[in-house]
Protein backbone atom coordinates (compact mmCIF):
# COMPACT_ATOMS: atom_id res chain seq x y z
CA UNK A 1 0.00 0.00 0.00
CA UNK A 2 2.86 2.39 0.70
CA UNK A 3 4.09 2.03 -2.88
CA UNK A 4 0.68 2.97 -4.24
CA UNK A 5 0.65 6.16 -2.15
CA UNK A 6 4.23 6.85 -3.19
CA UNK A 7 3.26 6.61 -6.86
CA UNK A 8 0.20 8.84 -6.36
CA UNK A 9 2.14 11.53 -4.48
CA UNK A 10 5.04 11.36 -6.94
CA UNK A 11 2.64 11.91 -9.85
CA UNK A 12 0.93 14.82 -8.10
CA UNK A 13 4.13 16.56 -7.03
CA UNK A 14 5.90 16.03 -10.34
CA UNK A 15 2.91 17.26 -12.35
CA UNK A 16 2.68 20.46 -10.30
CA UNK A 17 6.42 21.01 -10.54
CA UNK A 18 6.48 20.29 -14.27
CA UNK A 19 3.52 22.60 -14.92
CA UNK A 20 5.01 25.49 -12.97
CA UNK A 21 8.47 25.16 -14.50
CA UNK A 22 7.16 24.76 -18.05
CA UNK A 23 4.89 27.80 -17.69
CA UNK A 24 7.75 29.86 -16.28
CA UNK A 25 9.90 28.87 -19.25
CA UNK A 26 7.16 29.50 -21.80
CA UNK A 27 7.17 25.87 -22.94
CA UNK A 28 4.11 23.66 -23.42
CA UNK A 29 3.21 21.22 -20.65
CA UNK A 30 4.41 17.68 -21.40
CA UNK A 31 2.71 14.88 -19.50
CA UNK A 32 5.34 12.39 -20.69
CA UNK A 33 8.11 14.28 -18.93
CA UNK A 34 5.91 14.38 -15.83
CA UNK A 35 5.57 10.59 -15.87
CA UNK A 36 9.32 10.15 -16.35
CA UNK A 37 10.07 12.50 -13.45
CA UNK A 38 7.51 10.69 -11.27
CA UNK A 39 9.17 7.38 -12.09
CA UNK A 40 12.54 8.75 -11.03
CA UNK A 41 11.00 10.02 -7.78
CA UNK A 42 9.37 6.66 -7.03
CA UNK A 43 12.61 4.77 -7.58
CA UNK A 44 14.59 7.22 -5.43
CA UNK A 45 12.03 7.11 -2.62
CA UNK A 46 11.87 3.30 -2.72
CA UNK A 47 15.66 3.00 -2.53
CA UNK A 48 15.91 5.52 0.30
CA UNK A 49 12.94 4.14 2.20
CA UNK A 50 13.86 0.46 1.99
CA UNK A 51 17.62 0.57 2.11
CA UNK A 52 19.42 3.74 2.97
CA UNK A 53 17.22 5.13 5.75
CA UNK A 54 16.67 2.05 7.91
CA UNK A 55 16.47 2.59 11.63
CA UNK A 56 18.96 0.74 13.75
CA UNK A 57 17.18 -1.35 16.42
CA UNK A 58 20.27 -3.13 17.77
CA UNK A 59 20.17 -1.44 21.18
Kinemage of the C-alpha trace (Angstrom):
@kinemage 1
@onewidth
@group {chain A} dominant
@subgroup {mainchain}
@vectorlist {calphas} color= white
{ca unk a 1} P 0.000 0.000 0.000
{ca unk a 2} L 2.857 2.385 0.697
{ca unk a 3} L 4.092 2.031 -2.883
{ca unk a 4} L 0.682 2.974 -4.241
{ca unk a 5} L 0.647 6.158 -2.149
{ca unk a 6} L 4.233 6.850 -3.192
{ca unk a 7} L 3.261 6.613 -6.860
{ca unk a 8} L 0.202 8.837 -6.362
{ca unk a 9} L 2.136 11.533 -4.479
{ca unk a 10} L 5.036 11.363 -6.938
{ca unk a 11} L 2.637 11.914 -9.847
{ca unk a 12} L 0.927 14.822 -8.102
{ca unk a 13} L 4.131 16.560 -7.031
{ca unk a 14} L 5.902 16.027 -10.343
{ca unk a 15} L 2.909 17.261 -12.345
{ca unk a 16} L 2.681 20.457 -10.301
{ca unk a 17} L 6.424 21.012 -10.539
{ca unk a 18} L 6.479 20.290 -14.266
{ca unk a 19} L 3.524 22.599 -14.917
{ca unk a 20} L 5.012 25.493 -12.971
{ca unk a 21} L 8.466 25.164 -14.501
{ca unk a 22} L 7.156 24.763 -18.049
{ca unk a 23} L 4.889 27.798 -17.691
{ca unk a 24} L 7.753 29.858 -16.277
{ca unk a 25} L 9.904 28.875 -19.246
{ca unk a 26} L 7.161 29.497 -21.796
{ca unk a 27} L 7.175 25.868 -22.938
{ca unk a 28} L 4.108 23.661 -23.423
{ca unk a 29} L 3.213 21.219 -20.648
{ca unk a 30} L 4.409 17.684 -21.402
{ca unk a 31} L 2.707 14.879 -19.501
{ca unk a 32} L 5.343 12.387 -20.693
{ca unk a 33} L 8.111 14.282 -18.928
{ca unk a 34} L 5.908 14.375 -15.832
{ca unk a 35} L 5.567 10.585 -15.872
{ca unk a 36} L 9.318 10.147 -16.350
{ca unk a 37} L 10.072 12.496 -13.450
{ca unk a 38} L 7.506 10.694 -11.265
{ca unk a 39} L 9.175 7.376 -12.089
{ca unk a 40} L 12.536 8.746 -11.029
{ca unk a 41} L 11.002 10.018 -7.783
{ca unk a 42} L 9.366 6.656 -7.035
{ca unk a 43} L 12.606 4.770 -7.575
{ca unk a 44} L 14.590 7.218 -5.428
{ca unk a 45} L 12.028 7.109 -2.622
{ca unk a 46} L 11.868 3.305 -2.725
{ca unk a 47} L 15.657 3.004 -2.529
{ca unk a 48} L 15.907 5.518 0.300
{ca unk a 49} L 12.943 4.137 2.199
{ca unk a 50} L 13.863 0.456 1.991
{ca unk a 51} L 17.617 0.572 2.105
{ca unk a 52} L 19.424 3.739 2.973
{ca unk a 53} L 17.218 5.135 5.753
{ca unk a 54} L 16.666 2.048 7.906
{ca unk a 55} L 16.465 2.595 11.634
{ca unk a 56} L 18.965 0.736 13.753
{ca unk a 57} L 17.181 -1.352 16.425
{ca unk a 58} L 20.267 -3.131 17.771
{ca unk a 59} L 20.171 -1.436 21.181
